[in-house]
Amino acid sequence: MTVRARSLAAAAAIVALAGAVPADAQPVRRPPRPDTPFLTVQVFRSADKQAGPAASDALRERLIQVFPGPVLWVIEKERMVELLQQSGYPTNEQLARTDENSLAKFMRADEYVRGNVTRQPDGEYRIDAQLVLTRDASLTQPLPAVTGRSPERAAVALVRPLQDARRQLDNEKKCREHAINGRFDDAVAEADKAISDYSNATLVRYCKINVLVQKKASSAELIQAADEILAIDPNNRVALAIGADAQKEAGNVEKANELLVRLLSNDPTNAKLAEDVVNALASSRQYDVAKQIVTQAVKDNPGDVSLVRLQFLILATAGDYKPAIATGEEMIQLDTALADVQFWTRLTALYTADSQPAKAADAARRGTNKYTENAELWQLYAQALRQSGDLPGSINAAKRALEINPYIPSAWLQITQGYMQLQQPDSALVALRHATAAGDNADLIASVASSIGNQMRVRADSVRLDIRPDSTKDIPEFQRAIAVLQFADSVAMLTDEVGPSEARRPRVQASGETRARVKFILGAAGAQLALAAGTKAGKDRSCELTAIADEGLLTAQINLPAGGQFDPQAAGSLLQSIPAVQNFLEQLKQAYCK
């Protein structure tokens, strides 16, 4: 067979295989199993900023050791910290209840642990914690208080109580399934079975009390069920709300009002408690009650800023965006001191939710005007500007955040997004290199860079198919794509520590899926370069093109084995073709490289 005939045969083989390379690579499913529950440990509250985070970190690490991954997947600290930082929240303080729940939902956790650490007069640390079901933040299971000489020791003592509390989860699930299918007696029986096994169980009691509501049980039954919960958790929102309704229906108006007062009037200046009350009313679809009460209170106490603030929080939590915005704007007119960083963050979010991106950007701008050196607000401003369509402004705002804090997470990635939307991939790649130097998430950087490189690879292949037979314009395109993909590959392998010397932290590493995907695309690009350059080398009798083809083939040989974890079939097919292509290139070298 002549050299030209072998060239055509090898080209045909690689063309057929190149069609198997997906233009948009997607990760494959990995353990844990699809039915494995996920749990996250939120940052615990403490008077200082050390005890709470230390306790939650210790509990998280011990749970990771105790529970096998397929049984319960405890979400690692790095992922939670990354999401908190990206959202502009502190990483060493307890979030408000609604924000904790939103964070758990974003991390796809089925349940989470929240807690409070206090140092007692004898020097011991006490932790009061709860297990919360993410689907509804009102579904809480108080855990027995634990103590220890240090926050970490106290936290470790929570493991056994948590294991005991979680025993009811299977019963709780079965109770709900029975309830959904109208088998109310079976649902109650399932709850009672768990209660007999774990007398302090509240999660199954919530299911039971809701089943009793659906069954239209008597007021006496509902009051008894609510009282059982309140005996374990005196401030439980579901029990307070349902108990109040049942007491009212039974004619016990005084008792019903007492329960409502416990929900709404304990501490109207406490934003966290206010949100707890709203959530309790929302669990029984009583937002109107909350709004009615707080509106009347504001009317009865004109100029009381604490009540206006409570009204703002209730309206915001209820999703009444326009009234919440108006109340918030009024609130800061009454007391400018209330316009803190959290307020501007919340107001920006309200305008965004109300589909007013320009107003959202203006709210964030006002926040940066007041807190000119707050990098997180500048980053929020950049996000709002991007959503409003001001991409250059968004890029500049993110750069301002970086001037204040060169290591603020994800600011360079925000800039990258802006350049991508402006269809400026070269600038986006420059931003990605800065993101790498700043210590941003290696998984995100590698994913974005490989996406850009993959687009270049696909475009290069289109050029190869469209140009004249004697043209080599596609080869530089493939080489550029490979250079970008090699950058993505280098980032995907990073395991370094980043940040300023006084606050070093481990970089969030690329996942196994991302590494395999980058390797696969890089190997595929190398195979395509070998095809393009080898074919033309045979036609033009070019040693230079032969060398380029050989380099592309080497890239494929190095990266496709690891890329096989992403797409075993396509990678295997490409690898099987390599010996034939290699033999063909050796013949080209002997013929033209003398």
N, C-alpha and C positions, 0 to 999 in steps of 0.2 A: 504494500500500500504506500502511495506517495505521501510526502509531508503534507501536501495540501489536502489530500483525502482524509488523512488522520485528523487534520485541523477541523474539517467539517464535522467529522464524527464526534470529536470531543466537544465541539461547540453545541451540537445538537443535544448531547447528553446534559450539558450544564443548563441549556435553555429550558429543557423539560423540567429539570429540578428547580431552577430559579422560580418557576411558576408556583412552587409550593411555599415560597417565602411569603408570609403574610405582610401586607403593607403596614398594618397597625398591630404590633405585637401586644398580646394581653397575657397577664399572669395566670398560672394554673392554680387550682385549689391545693392548699397545704393543710397539714394538721394544725390545730386540733380538729377533731371530727366535726361534721356539720351540726351534730346535736349537742356538742359540748357547751355548757353554760359559761359565760364570761363574767368575771367579777373585777371591779376596780376598787381600790382603797383611796378615798378622797383625802385631801390634806386636813388633818385634825385642827381644831381651834385650840389656842392656848393664849395665856396672857402675854407671853413673849413669842418670838418668832422662831424659837428653837425646839421647844418641847413638843408642840403639835406635829410639825413636819418629821421630827425624829421618831415619834411614836408611830405615825402612819407608815413611814419608810420601813421600820422594823417589822410591823405587822405584815406589810406587803411581802417582804422578803421571806418571812417565815411561812406564809401561806403558799408561796411559790414552791418552797421545799416540801411542804406537807401534802399538797394536792397534786397528783399526777396530771399532766397536761390534758389527756383525754377525759379526765373526770371533771376538772374545773380549771379553766384557764384564767389565771390571775394576771391582769394586764400590767406590764412592766412600767416602772416609774418614768423612763425616758419618753414613752409615748404620751403619757399624761402631761408631763412638763412641756413637751413640744406644743401640744394643743393649747395649753394655758397661755404660753408665751405668744403664740400666733393670734390668740383671741384678745390679747391685751390684759390678761388677768395676772395677779401675783402668783408665784409658785410656792410661797411659804405662808399662805394665809387660807383660812377656810372660806369657801365661796358661800354666797347666799344659796338657800335650798334650791331655788329654781335653776340657778346657774350650775349647781352640782348635778342636778338631774339632766340638764341639757348636755353637760360634758359627758356624763355616762352614756346618754343616747348617742352622742357623736362617736364615742368609742365602741358603740355596739355592745355595751355591757348589759347583761341581764339583771345584775344586782350590784350594789355597791355598799361600802361601809363608810359611815361618817361618824365623827366622834369629837369629844371635848376633853382636853387634858388640863387638870388643875393640880397645883402643888399644895398639899395639905400642911397644916401647922407643924406636924411631926416630920416634915421633909419628904414624906412619901408622895409619889405621883399617882393620881387617880384618873382613870379613863372611863367616861360614860360614852358608850357607842351604840350605834343602831345598824342593823342590816336593812337596807332599803331596796325594794323592787323597782327597777328603772321604769317600767311601763307606767307607774303611777307613784309619784313621790310621797303620797300619803300612806302607802303601804309599807309600814316600818315595823321592825322587830327590835325592841330594846334588848340589849345584851346586859347581863349582870355586870355591875361595876367591878373593875379590877384595879389593884394597886401594885406598886413596885418601887424599888429604890431609885429607879431611873425610868424615864418615859419608855425606853426600849424594853426593859424588863416587864413593865406593866402591859405593854402592847403584846408581848409574847403570850401573856396569860389570857389574852382574848381568843386564842386559837380554839381551845376546847369549847368555850361557850358558843363560838360561831359555828363549830361543827354540830353541836347539839341543836342550835336554832335552825340550821339548814336541813335537819332531818324532816321538817314539816313541808319542805318545798314540793316533794313528789305528791303528797296529799293535797297541797294547795292547788297544784296543777290539775289533779283529778277532780277536785271540788269544782274548779272553774269549768272543766270539760262537761261535767254532769250538769252544771247550771246552764251552760250554753245550750245544751240539748233538752232543757226543761225537766231534767231528773232531779228535782229539788231535794227530795228526801235522801237520795243517794249522795247528793252534794253535802248535805248537813252531816250525814253519817261519816263521810270521808273526813270532814273537818273535826268531828268529835273524836275520831280514831286518832288523829294527830294530837289533839288536845290531851287525850288520856296518856299519850306517850311523852308529851312535853307540855307540862301544865301552863307554862308561861307563853305558849304560842299565841302570837297575835295575827300573823299572816293568814293562817287558816280561819281565824276568827273574823277577819275582814271578809273573806269569801262567804263565810256563814251568814254574817249580818246582811250582806248584799243579797244573798239568796232569800233570806227572810223578808227583805224589802220586796223582791220580785214575787214572792209567794203571797204578798199582802198579809203578812203575819200580823198578829195583834200588837197593839202598842206595848202591852206588857212584855211580849217576847222580845221586841226590839229594844226596849229599855233594859231588859236583863242582859242581852247580848252587848249593848253599848257599855253598860256598867262593868261587865267582865273585862272589856278592853281597857276602859279608863282606870280600872284597878291596877293594871299592869303599866299602862302608859297614860297618865292623867291628862296629857295635852294632845292626845291623838285626835287628828282632824276629822277622820271619818266618823269615829265614835261620837265626837262632839256634835258634828252636823246631824247625823242620823238620830242621835239621842235627843237633840233639841227638837227635831221634827216630831219624834215619837212622844216626847213629853207634851208638846203643844197639842197633838192630836188627842192625848189622854186627858187634856184639860189642865195639865200642870204648867200653867203659863209662867209661874215664878221660876220653876226649875228650868224650863226651856230658855228663859231669858238669862238665867245664870250661865247656862252652857254657851250661849251666844256671847255673853260678856267675856267669858274665858277665851273666846276666839278673838274678840276684837278690841277689848278695852284694857288689857293688862298693861300694854306699853305702846301707845300710839307713835312714839318717836323712834321705836326700834324697827328699822326697815326690814331686817331679817324676819322678825316676828310678824310684821305686817304681811309679808309675802306668805308666811306659813298660814296665816288666817285666810288669805285669799285662796290659797290652794285648797284649804279645807272646804271652803264654800264651793269652790269649783268642782271638787270631787262629787258633790251632790247637785251640781249645776245651779248654784246659788250666787252667782256673780251679782245678780241684780240686788240681792239682799245686802251684800257688802257695799255696793255702790250707794244704795239708798241710805245705809247707816252713816257712811263717811260723808256723804253729801250733806245730810242733815246736821252732822257734827260741825262741818265747816260753816254752815249757815248760822248755827247757834254760837259759834266762836269766831267771829270775823277777825281776820288778822293773825289767827293762830297758825304760825308757819308749820308747826309739827303736824297738824291735821292736814294742811294742804299737801305736805310731803307724803303723808299716808295716802291721801287721795290719788296723788300722782302714781305711787307705787301700785295701788289697787287697779287703777285704770290701765296702767302699762301691762300688768300681769294678766288682766282680763282680755287684753288684745283690742281694747278700745283706743286705737292709735291716735286719732285726731283729738278726742278729749284729753288723752294723756299728754299729748304734745302741748296743747293749750295750757293745761294745768302746770306742766313743767316750766313753761316759759313764764307763767305768772309767779310761780314759786321763786324763781331766781330774781324776779323783780322785787319781791318782798324781802328776800335775804340773799344777797349775792354770795355769801359764804357757802351756801348750799350747792353752788355751781362748782363742785369739785371734779376731779378726774373721772370718777365713777358716773357722775351725773352726765357729763358730756358724752361719755361712752354710751350710756343708756339712751340719751336723747338722739344721738346719731343713729342708733339701732332702730329707734321708733320711727324716725323719718324714713329710714330705709325700708322698714316693714310696711310703711304706708305708701310705698311707691313714690317717694319724693326724693330722688337721689340728689338733686341740686340742694335741697334744704338739708339733707344729711351731710353733704360736703360743707355747707355753711356752718352747721352745728359743730362739726369737727374743727373747722377753721377757728371758730370762736374759742373752742377749747385750747387750741394751740396758741391763740393770742394771749390767753390768761396764763397758760403753763408753757411758756416758750421753750423751756429746756426739757420737756417731757417727751422722750423719744417715742414712747408707746402711743401717745396722742397723735404725733406726727405720722406714725405708721397707720393709725386708724384714718387719719385725714387722707393719706395716700390711697387707702382702700376705697374710701368714699368718693374721691375724685375719679378713680378708675371706673367705679360703678356709674358715675354721672356722665362718663364719656370723655372727661378731660384727661387723656392719657399723658400728655407732656407734663401737666400739673401734677399728676399722680407720681410720675417718675421723680420730679423735683422734690415733692414732699417726702418720698421715701429716702432720697439722698440726704434731706435735712435730718431725718431720723438717724441716719448713719453718721452724720457729722457729730451728733450729740453722743451717740453710742455706736461706735464702729462694729460692735459685736452683737447688736440687737438681732435676734433670730428672724430670718425670712425677709428682711427688708430688701436684700439683693434679689431674692426670688420675686418679690412684688415688682421690682424694676424689670426683671426678666419678663413677667407677664405683660407689662406695659409695652415693651418692645415687641413681644410676640404679636400682640393685638395691632401694633402699628406695622406689622409685617416687615420687621427689621431683624431677621435672624442673626445677622453678624453682631449687632449690638446686644442682642439677647445672649449670645455666646460669651461676649465680653463680661456681661453682668453675671453669668453663671460662673465664670472664673473668679470674679470678685466674691461671689457667694461661697465658693470653695475656700478661698483664703480667709473669709470671715467666720468660717466654721459652721455654715448652714447644713441642714439635713442632707446627708449624702444620698439618701434614697431619692429624695425629690430632685436634687441636682442631676443625678445620673439618669433619672427617668425623663426629665425635660430634655437634657442633652441628647439622649438616645433617640427621642422623638424627632428632634431637629435632624440628627444624622440619618434617621430612617427616611425622613422626607427627602433629604438630599439623595439618598440611595435610590429611592423610587423615581425621583426626577431624573437622575443619571441614567437609569434603565430606560426611561421614556425617550431620553435624548438618543441613546444607543439604537433604539428601534426606529427613530425618525430620520437620522442623518444619513448622508451618502455612504456607500460602502467603503470609500477610501478615506473617510474623515475619522479623526481621533478626538473630537470634541467631548465625547462622553467620558474619556479616561480621566481628565482632570476633575470632572464632577465626582466620579467614584473615589478618587484620591481624597478630595475634600470631605466627602461623607465618611471615609475611613478615619481621617484625622479627628473629626468630631466624635466619632464612635469610640476611638481610642481614648479620648479625653473622658468620655462617659464611663468607660471601663476603668480608668485609673481612679475616678472618683468613687465608683462602686466598691473599690477595694480598700478605701480609707477606713482606718480604725483608730485615728489619732484623738488627742485631746485638743480642745479649742478654747478660745476666749482669752481675756487678759490674764496676766500672771496671778492676780489676786483672786480670780474667779474662774479657774480652769474647769472645764466640764468635758465629759466624753462626747464626741460627735455622734449624732444619730446615724447609725450605719445603714448601708443599703441592705435590703432584704435579700434572701437567697433567690427569690423570684426575679427581682430586678437584676441581680448579677447575671443570672442565667439568660434573661431576655437580652441584655446588652451583648453578652458573648455571642448569642445566636445571630443577632442582627449584624454584628461586626464580622463574624465568620461568613455569613451569607454575602455581605458586601465584598469581602475578599474574593469569594468564589466568582461573583459577577465581574469584578475587575479582572480576574484571571481570564474569564471568558472573553471580555471585550478586548483586552490587550493581546491575548494569545491569538485570537482570530485574526487581528490586524497584523500581528507580527508575522504570521504565516503568509499573508497576502503581500506584505511590503518587504518581507525578508529582512526584518529589523531586529537587531540585537537589543537595542534600547527598549523596544516594546516587549521583547521577550523577558527582559529583566523586570519590567513593571509587572508583567503577568506572573512571573515567578514570585515576586513580593506579595502579590495578591493571594496566590495559592498558599504561601506560607502563613499569611494572616488567617486564612480559612482553616488550615491544619491546626494552628495553635488554639483557636477560639471555639470551633465547632464542637469538640468533645464536651466542654463545659456547657455550651449552649444546648446540648442534647437534653438537659434537664428541663428546658423550656418546651421544646418541640422535638421529641425523640425521633419521630418518623422522618421529618424533613431534614434534621441534622444528620441522621444516619444515612439517608440517601445521598446527601451532598458528600459525606465522608467516603462513601463507597465509590464515588466517581473520581476521587482525588488521584488514586494511582494511575488511572488512564491519562488524566490531564498532565500529571507529573511526567509520565513517559513521553508524552507529546512535546512538552516544553524542553525536555532533555534533548530531543531530536532537533528542536529549533536552535538550541544553544550550540550543538555540534555543527549545525549547518551554517549558522549566521554569526556566531560569536567566536571568531577566530582571531 
